[in-house]
Amino acid sequence: MAGLENGGECVFLRVYDISCLNKGIEIFGFGFYHTSVQVYDKEYYYGGHEGEWTGIVPSLVGKSTSLKLKATILAGYTLFTSW
């Protein structure tokens, strides 16, 4: 989905709940979350995988974790091309 403002591609921040305790502690202004960045039909996140390496890991959108998706937030646009 191309960005409407500048012809770029949308970049999203995806936020996942890590703990069921979040419902009770969010009223205090914090919680436990996993985040990833989505661009060009890929999701990028740090760690949390079964591989033998660490670092930034790509996956298909929605396949980075089995956690419950809390929110998808438009972070901006990129003019870089997908490779």
MODELLER restraints for C-alpha pairs under 7 A, 6 or more apart:
rsr = mdl.restraints
at = mdl.atoms
rsr.add(forms.Gaussian(group=physical.xy_distance, feature=features.Distance(at['CA:1:A'], at['CA:9:A']), mean=6.39, stdev=0.5))
rsr.add(forms.Gaussian(group=physical.xy_distance, feature=features.Distance(at['CA:1:A'], at['CA:10:A']), mean=6.59, stdev=0.5))
rsr.add(forms.Gaussian(group=physical.xy_distance, feature=features.Distance(at['CA:2:A'], at['CA:8:A']), mean=5.62, stdev=0.5))
rsr.add(forms.Gaussian(group=physical.xy_distance, feature=features.Distance(at['CA:2:A'], at['CA:9:A']), mean=4.51, stdev=0.5))
rsr.add(forms.Gaussian(group=physical.xy_distance, feature=features.Distance(at['CA:2:A'], at['CA:10:A']), mean=6.05, stdev=0.5))
rsr.add(forms.Gaussian(group=physical.xy_distance, feature=features.Distance(at['CA:3:A'], at['CA:9:A']), mean=5.02, stdev=0.5))
rsr.add(forms.Gaussian(group=physical.xy_distance, feature=features.Distance(at['CA:3:A'], at['CA:10:A']), mean=5.20, stdev=0.5))
rsr.add(forms.Gaussian(group=physical.xy_distance, feature=features.Distance(at['CA:3:A'], at['CA:77:A']), mean=6.23, stdev=0.5))
rsr.add(forms.Gaussian(group=physical.xy_distance, feature=features.Distance(at['CA:8:A'], at['CA:77:A']), mean=5.49, stdev=0.5))
rsr.add(forms.Gaussian(group=physical.xy_distance, feature=features.Distance(at['CA:8:A'], at['CA:78:A']), mean=5.14, stdev=0.5))
rsr.add(forms.Gaussian(group=physical.xy_distance, feature=features.Distance(at['CA:8:A'], at['CA:79:A']), mean=4.64, stdev=0.5))
rsr.add(forms.Gaussian(group=physical.xy_distance, feature=features.Distance(at['CA:9:A'], at['CA:77:A']), mean=5.31, stdev=0.5))
rsr.add(forms.Gaussian(group=physical.xy_distance, feature=features.Distance(at['CA:9:A'], at['CA:78:A']), mean=5.29, stdev=0.5))
rsr.add(forms.Gaussian(group=physical.xy_distance, feature=features.Distance(at['CA:9:A'], at['CA:79:A']), mean=6.47, stdev=0.5))
rsr.add(forms.Gaussian(group=physical.xy_distance, feature=features.Distance(at['CA:10:A'], at['CA:39:A']), mean=6.48, stdev=0.5))
rsr.add(forms.Gaussian(group=physical.xy_distance, feature=features.Distance(at['CA:10:A'], at['CA:76:A']), mean=6.02, stdev=0.5))
rsr.add(forms.Gaussian(group=physical.xy_distance, feature=features.Distance(at['CA:10:A'], at['CA:77:A']), mean=4.54, stdev=0.5))
rsr.add(forms.Gaussian(group=physical.xy_distance, feature=features.Distance(at['CA:10:A'], at['CA:78:A']), mean=6.59, stdev=0.5))
rsr.add(forms.Gaussian(group=physical.xy_distance, feature=features.Distance(at['CA:11:A'], at['CA:38:A']), mean=5.75, stdev=0.5))
rsr.add(forms.Gaussian(group=physical.xy_distance, feature=features.Distance(at['CA:11:A'], at['CA:39:A']), mean=4.97, stdev=0.5))
rsr.add(forms.Gaussian(group=physical.xy_distance, feature=features.Distance(at['CA:11:A'], at['CA:74:A']), mean=6.14, stdev=0.5))
rsr.add(forms.Gaussian(group=physical.xy_distance, feature=features.Distance(at['CA:11:A'], at['CA:75:A']), mean=5.54, stdev=0.5))
rsr.add(forms.Gaussian(group=physical.xy_distance, feature=features.Distance(at['CA:11:A'], at['CA:76:A']), mean=5.31, stdev=0.5))
rsr.add(forms.Gaussian(group=physical.xy_distance, feature=features.Distance(at['CA:11:A'], at['CA:77:A']), mean=5.32, stdev=0.5))
rsr.add(forms.Gaussian(group=physical.xy_distance, feature=features.Distance(at['CA:11:A'], at['CA:78:A']), mean=6.80, stdev=0.5))
rsr.add(forms.Gaussian(group=physical.xy_distance, feature=features.Distance(at['CA:12:A'], at['CA:37:A']), mean=5.72, stdev=0.5))
rsr.add(forms.Gaussian(group=physical.xy_distance, feature=features.Distance(at['CA:12:A'], at['CA:38:A']), mean=4.97, stdev=0.5))
rsr.add(forms.Gaussian(group=physical.xy_distance, feature=features.Distance(at['CA:12:A'], at['CA:39:A']), mean=6.65, stdev=0.5))
rsr.add(forms.Gaussian(group=physical.xy_distance, feature=features.Distance(at['CA:12:A'], at['CA:72:A']), mean=6.33, stdev=0.5))
rsr.add(forms.Gaussian(group=physical.xy_distance, feature=features.Distance(at['CA:12:A'], at['CA:73:A']), mean=5.37, stdev=0.5))
rsr.add(forms.Gaussian(group=physical.xy_distance, feature=features.Distance(at['CA:12:A'], at['CA:74:A']), mean=4.52, stdev=0.5))
rsr.add(forms.Gaussian(group=physical.xy_distance, feature=features.Distance(at['CA:12:A'], at['CA:75:A']), mean=5.08, stdev=0.5))
rsr.add(forms.Gaussian(group=physical.xy_distance, feature=features.Distance(at['CA:13:A'], at['CA:35:A']), mean=6.86, stdev=0.5))
rsr.add(forms.Gaussian(group=physical.xy_distance, feature=features.Distance(at['CA:13:A'], at['CA:36:A']), mean=5.89, stdev=0.5))
rsr.add(forms.Gaussian(group=physical.xy_distance, feature=features.Distance(at['CA:13:A'], at['CA:37:A']), mean=4.78, stdev=0.5))
rsr.add(forms.Gaussian(group=physical.xy_distance, feature=features.Distance(at['CA:13:A'], at['CA:38:A']), mean=6.30, stdev=0.5))
rsr.add(forms.Gaussian(group=physical.xy_distance, feature=features.Distance(at['CA:13:A'], at['CA:72:A']), mean=5.74, stdev=0.5))
rsr.add(forms.Gaussian(group=physical.xy_distance, feature=features.Distance(at['CA:13:A'], at['CA:73:A']), mean=5.08, stdev=0.5))
rsr.add(forms.Gaussian(group=physical.xy_distance, feature=features.Distance(at['CA:13:A'], at['CA:74:A']), mean=6.40, stdev=0.5))
rsr.add(forms.Gaussian(group=physical.xy_distance, feature=features.Distance(at['CA:13:A'], at['CA:75:A']), mean=6.03, stdev=0.5))
rsr.add(forms.Gaussian(group=physical.xy_distance, feature=features.Distance(at['CA:14:A'], at['CA:35:A']), mean=5.53, stdev=0.5))
rsr.add(forms.Gaussian(group=physical.xy_distance, feature=features.Distance(at['CA:14:A'], at['CA:36:A']), mean=5.22, stdev=0.5))
rsr.add(forms.Gaussian(group=physical.xy_distance, feature=features.Distance(at['CA:14:A'], at['CA:37:A']), mean=6.11, stdev=0.5))
rsr.add(forms.Gaussian(group=physical.xy_distance, feature=features.Distance(at['CA:14:A'], at['CA:38:A']), mean=6.99, stdev=0.5))
rsr.add(forms.Gaussian(group=physical.xy_distance, feature=features.Distance(at['CA:14:A'], at['CA:71:A']), mean=5.92, stdev=0.5))
rsr.add(forms.Gaussian(group=physical.xy_distance, feature=features.Distance(at['CA:14:A'], at['CA:72:A']), mean=4.51, stdev=0.5))
rsr.add(forms.Gaussian(group=physical.xy_distance, feature=features.Distance(at['CA:14:A'], at['CA:73:A']), mean=6.37, stdev=0.5))
rsr.add(forms.Gaussian(group=physical.xy_distance, feature=features.Distance(at['CA:15:A'], at['CA:33:A']), mean=6.54, stdev=0.5))
rsr.add(forms.Gaussian(group=physical.xy_distance, feature=features.Distance(at['CA:15:A'], at['CA:34:A']), mean=5.96, stdev=0.5))
rsr.add(forms.Gaussian(group=physical.xy_distance, feature=features.Distance(at['CA:15:A'], at['CA:35:A']), mean=4.63, stdev=0.5))
rsr.add(forms.Gaussian(group=physical.xy_distance, feature=features.Distance(at['CA:15:A'], at['CA:36:A']), mean=6.80, stdev=0.5))
rsr.add(forms.Gaussian(group=physical.xy_distance, feature=features.Distance(at['CA:15:A'], at['CA:69:A']), mean=6.09, stdev=0.5))
rsr.add(forms.Gaussian(group=physical.xy_distance, feature=features.Distance(at['CA:15:A'], at['CA:70:A']), mean=5.50, stdev=0.5))
rsr.add(forms.Gaussian(group=physical.xy_distance, feature=features.Distance(at['CA:15:A'], at['CA:71:A']), mean=5.19, stdev=0.5))
rsr.add(forms.Gaussian(group=physical.xy_distance, feature=features.Distance(at['CA:15:A'], at['CA:72:A']), mean=6.33, stdev=0.5))
rsr.add(forms.Gaussian(group=physical.xy_distance, feature=features.Distance(at['CA:16:A'], at['CA:33:A']), mean=5.49, stdev=0.5))
rsr.add(forms.Gaussian(group=physical.xy_distance, feature=features.Distance(at['CA:16:A'], at['CA:34:A']), mean=5.05, stdev=0.5))
rsr.add(forms.Gaussian(group=physical.xy_distance, feature=features.Distance(at['CA:16:A'], at['CA:35:A']), mean=6.10, stdev=0.5))
rsr.add(forms.Gaussian(group=physical.xy_distance, feature=features.Distance(at['CA:16:A'], at['CA:67:A']), mean=5.99, stdev=0.5))
rsr.add(forms.Gaussian(group=physical.xy_distance, feature=features.Distance(at['CA:16:A'], at['CA:68:A']), mean=5.54, stdev=0.5))
rsr.add(forms.Gaussian(group=physical.xy_distance, feature=features.Distance(at['CA:16:A'], at['CA:69:A']), mean=4.40, stdev=0.5))
rsr.add(forms.Gaussian(group=physical.xy_distance, feature=features.Distance(at['CA:16:A'], at['CA:70:A']), mean=5.06, stdev=0.5))
rsr.add(forms.Gaussian(group=physical.xy_distance, feature=features.Distance(at['CA:17:A'], at['CA:32:A']), mean=6.49, stdev=0.5))
rsr.add(forms.Gaussian(group=physical.xy_distance, feature=features.Distance(at['CA:17:A'], at['CA:33:A']), mean=4.89, stdev=0.5))
rsr.add(forms.Gaussian(group=physical.xy_distance, feature=features.Distance(at['CA:17:A'], at['CA:34:A']), mean=6.53, stdev=0.5))
rsr.add(forms.Gaussian(group=physical.xy_distance, feature=features.Distance(at['CA:17:A'], at['CA:67:A']), mean=6.29, stdev=0.5))
rsr.add(forms.Gaussian(group=physical.xy_distance, feature=features.Distance(at['CA:17:A'], at['CA:68:A']), mean=5.66, stdev=0.5))
rsr.add(forms.Gaussian(group=physical.xy_distance, feature=features.Distance(at['CA:17:A'], at['CA:69:A']), mean=6.47, stdev=0.5))
rsr.add(forms.Gaussian(group=physical.xy_distance, feature=features.Distance(at['CA:17:A'], at['CA:70:A']), mean=6.02, stdev=0.5))
rsr.add(forms.Gaussian(group=physical.xy_distance, feature=features.Distance(at['CA:18:A'], at['CA:32:A']), mean=5.49, stdev=0.5))
rsr.add(forms.Gaussian(group=physical.xy_distance, feature=features.Distance(at['CA:18:A'], at['CA:33:A']), mean=5.01, stdev=0.5))
rsr.add(forms.Gaussian(group=physical.xy_distance, feature=features.Distance(at['CA:18:A'], at['CA:34:A']), mean=6.25, stdev=0.5))
rsr.add(forms.Gaussian(group=physical.xy_distance, feature=features.Distance(at['CA:18:A'], at['CA:67:A']), mean=6.43, stdev=0.5))
rsr.add(forms.Gaussian(group=physical.xy_distance, feature=features.Distance(at['CA:19:A'], at['CA:32:A']), mean=6.07, stdev=0.5))
rsr.add(forms.Gaussian(group=physical.xy_distance, feature=features.Distance(at['CA:22:A'], at['CA:31:A']), mean=5.10, stdev=0.5))
rsr.add(forms.Gaussian(group=physical.xy_distance, feature=features.Distance(at['CA:22:A'], at['CA:32:A']), mean=6.53, stdev=0.5))
rsr.add(forms.Gaussian(group=physical.xy_distance, feature=features.Distance(at['CA:25:A'], at['CA:31:A']), mean=6.16, stdev=0.5))
rsr.add(forms.Gaussian(group=physical.xy_distance, feature=features.Distance(at['CA:35:A'], at['CA:45:A']), mean=6.82, stdev=0.5))
rsr.add(forms.Gaussian(group=physical.xy_distance, feature=features.Distance(at['CA:36:A'], at['CA:43:A']), mean=6.29, stdev=0.5))
rsr.add(forms.Gaussian(group=physical.xy_distance, feature=features.Distance(at['CA:36:A'], at['CA:44:A']), mean=5.44, stdev=0.5))
rsr.add(forms.Gaussian(group=physical.xy_distance, feature=features.Distance(at['CA:36:A'], at['CA:45:A']), mean=4.59, stdev=0.5))
rsr.add(forms.Gaussian(group=physical.xy_distance, feature=features.Distance(at['CA:37:A'], at['CA:43:A']), mean=5.53, stdev=0.5))
rsr.add(forms.Gaussian(group=physical.xy_distance, feature=features.Distance(at['CA:37:A'], at['CA:44:A']), mean=5.19, stdev=0.5))
rsr.add(forms.Gaussian(group=physical.xy_distance, feature=features.Distance(at['CA:37:A'], at['CA:45:A']), mean=6.60, stdev=0.5))
rsr.add(forms.Gaussian(group=physical.xy_distance, feature=features.Distance(at['CA:38:A'], at['CA:44:A']), mean=6.34, stdev=0.5))
rsr.add(forms.Gaussian(group=physical.xy_distance, feature=features.Distance(at['CA:38:A'], at['CA:61:A']), mean=6.95, stdev=0.5))
rsr.add(forms.Gaussian(group=physical.xy_distance, feature=features.Distance(at['CA:40:A'], at['CA:82:A']), mean=6.39, stdev=0.5))
rsr.add(forms.Gaussian(group=physical.xy_distance, feature=features.Distance(at['CA:41:A'], at['CA:60:A']), mean=6.69, stdev=0.5))
rsr.add(forms.Gaussian(group=physical.xy_distance, feature=features.Distance(at['CA:41:A'], at['CA:61:A']), mean=5.96, stdev=0.5))
rsr.add(forms.Gaussian(group=physical.xy_distance, feature=features.Distance(at['CA:42:A'], at['CA:58:A']), mean=6.53, stdev=0.5))
rsr.add(forms.Gaussian(group=physical.xy_distance, feature=features.Distance(at['CA:42:A'], at['CA:59:A']), mean=5.77, stdev=0.5))
rsr.add(forms.Gaussian(group=physical.xy_distance, feature=features.Distance(at['CA:42:A'], at['CA:60:A']), mean=4.96, stdev=0.5))
rsr.add(forms.Gaussian(group=physical.xy_distance, feature=features.Distance(at['CA:42:A'], at['CA:61:A']), mean=5.20, stdev=0.5))
rsr.add(forms.Gaussian(group=physical.xy_distance, feature=features.Distance(at['CA:43:A'], at['CA:58:A']), mean=5.68, stdev=0.5))
rsr.add(forms.Gaussian(group=physical.xy_distance, feature=features.Distance(at['CA:43:A'], at['CA:59:A']), mean=5.25, stdev=0.5))
rsr.add(forms.Gaussian(group=physical.xy_distance, feature=features.Distance(at['CA:43:A'], at['CA:60:A']), mean=5.84, stdev=0.5))
rsr.add(forms.Gaussian(group=physical.xy_distance, feature=features.Distance(at['CA:43:A'], at['CA:61:A']), mean=5.03, stdev=0.5))
rsr.add(forms.Gaussian(group=physical.xy_distance, feature=features.Distance(at['CA:43:A'], at['CA:64:A']), mean=6.88, stdev=0.5))
rsr.add(forms.Gaussian(group=physical.xy_distance, feature=features.Distance(at['CA:44:A'], at['CA:56:A']), mean=6.47, stdev=0.5))
rsr.add(forms.Gaussian(group=physical.xy_distance, feature=features.Distance(at['CA:44:A'], at['CA:57:A']), mean=5.54, stdev=0.5))
rsr.add(forms.Gaussian(group=physical.xy_distance, feature=features.Distance(at['CA:44:A'], at['CA:58:A']), mean=4.52, stdev=0.5))
rsr.add(forms.Gaussian(group=physical.xy_distance, feature=features.Distance(at['CA:44:A'], at['CA:59:A']), mean=6.41, stdev=0.5))
rsr.add(forms.Gaussian(group=physical.xy_distance, feature=features.Distance(at['CA:45:A'], at['CA:56:A']), mean=5.46, stdev=0.5))
rsr.add(forms.Gaussian(group=physical.xy_distance, feature=features.Distance(at['CA:45:A'], at['CA:57:A']), mean=5.42, stdev=0.5))
rsr.add(forms.Gaussian(group=physical.xy_distance, feature=features.Distance(at['CA:45:A'], at['CA:58:A']), mean=6.68, stdev=0.5))
rsr.add(forms.Gaussian(group=physical.xy_distance, feature=features.Distance(at['CA:46:A'], at['CA:55:A']), mean=5.42, stdev=0.5))
rsr.add(forms.Gaussian(group=physical.xy_distance, feature=features.Distance(at['CA:46:A'], at['CA:56:A']), mean=4.44, stdev=0.5))
rsr.add(forms.Gaussian(group=physical.xy_distance, feature=features.Distance(at['CA:46:A'], at['CA:57:A']), mean=5.99, stdev=0.5))
rsr.add(forms.Gaussian(group=physical.xy_distance, feature=features.Distance(at['CA:47:A'], at['CA:54:A']), mean=5.57, stdev=0.5))
rsr.add(forms.Gaussian(group=physical.xy_distance, feature=features.Distance(at['CA:47:A'], at['CA:55:A']), mean=5.68, stdev=0.5))
rsr.add(forms.Gaussian(group=physical.xy_distance, feature=features.Distance(at['CA:47:A'], at['CA:56:A']), mean=6.48, stdev=0.5))
rsr.add(forms.Gaussian(group=physical.xy_distance, feature=features.Distance(at['CA:47:A'], at['CA:57:A']), mean=6.82, stdev=0.5))
